[in-house]
Amino acid sequence: MSNFFEKVWQETSKIPAGKVATYSQIARILGTRDSRWIGHALHANKDRRVPCHRVVFADGSLAPGYAFGGAEEQKSKLQSEGVKFVGERVDLKKCRWSR
């Protein structure tokens, strides 16, 4: 796998339970403007210890194509960690990770 993908996985692994980061937030941390590559890297991840479910869209919505069981599974995992939702979106004011 590419070194970039490994950096995405390393950064994602830093997001604590109960918090989320956005694709664009991870992209900025890694010095790129293309947040789509963050999604590609997370989709390619095979290590279940990397909390890919903690990465969401900039508006707090979940990935409809969440690779590890769909959006409902992603929501369930986040809620089990204490992430708060407003409707179907993560409450980013309360749950966004600040690095």
N, C-alpha and C positions, 0 to 999 in steps of 0.2 A: 504494500500500500504506500501511497505517497507520504512524504514527510509532512505535507500540509494537513492531510487527513489525521495523522498522528497528533499534530498540534491541536486540531479541533477536538479530538477525543480527550487530550490532556486538559484543555481549558474547560471542557464540559464536565469533566470529573471533579472540578473545583466547586461546582455549584452545589451548595448544601441542600439537604432535605428541607422542604418548606419554602424554597425559593425557586425562581425561574430566571432564565436569561432569554433574550430574543436572538433570533438568527443574526440580525444586524448588529446587535451588541457583541456577539462572539466575533463577527467579521471585523468590527472596529478594533477589538482587542488584538486580533491577529494581523492587523494592518492591511486588510483588503476591504474593498467596497462592495464586493459581490457576495451577498449573503446566501445566494443560491448554492454556492459551493459548500457552505456550512451544512445545508440540508443533504447534499450529496454525500458528504463525509459521514454524517450521522446515519444515513440510510445504509452505508457500507459497513458500519461498525458491527463486529461480531462478538465483542466482549460485553456481556450482560451487566458487568460492573460499571460501565459507563452510563450515567443517567441521562440518556438521550431524551427521555420524556420530560426533562426539565427545560427544554428549549422550545419556545413558542414564537408565534408571529408577533410583529411589532405592536399590533392592536390587542394582544392578549389571546387571540384565537388559537385553536389547536390545529395541528397538521391533519387534514382529512386523510392523508395517506400515511399516517404514522406507521412505520414499518414493523412495529412490534405488537400489532393487534388492533390498529385503528384508533380513531380519535376517542372513542369511549374508553378504551383501555388506557390511553394516555391520561384522560381526565380522572379515571379511577385511581391511577397511581399517584397523581398529583394530590387529589383529595385525601388519600390515605396518609400523605406526608404533611397535611395541614394547609395546603395551598388554597386560598380563598378565590371564589368565582363570583362574578357579577353576570348573571345570566349564563351564557355559554363561554364567556371569556375570563381568563385569569385576571384578578384584580392586581394589575401591575403596580398600583400605588402602594399596596401592602406587601406584595410578594416578589418584586423585582430584586434580583441579586445585584448588589453593588460591590464591585471588585476593589 
